[in-house]
Amino acid sequence: MGIGDQPKGTSGRVKATPRDVQEKAQRAGQARERAVEEERKARLRAQAEEQKARETFDRDFEV
């Protein structure tokens, strides 16, 4: 076998090290945190818009 040749039966894929796995999990966790934060902001925005619409309606129709 020459230098750099893969033995038969291996895919040539390098096995992930524990550090690789940890970094991937950390990135996934950060992405999840960002998604939760974006969802929270969107919910607050929707509540603010609804409140504004309610106040406009009340003012326009003097409920």
ZIDAQUI-V927738 format. One record per backbone hydrogen bond with DSSP energy under -1.0 kcal/mol. CO is the residue of the C=O (numbers start at 1). NH is the residue of the N-H. Records with the same first field share a line. If there is no record, write none. Layout:
CO->NH  NH
This chain:
2->5
7->10
17->21
18->22
19->23
20->24
21->25
22->26
23->27
24->28
25->29
26->30
27->31
28->32
29->33
30->34
31->35
32->36
33->37
34->38
35->39
36->40
37->41
38->42
39->43
40->44
41->45
42->46
43->47
44->48
45->49
46->50
47->51
48->52
49->53
50->54
51->55
52->56
53->57
54->58
55->59
56->60
57->61
58->62
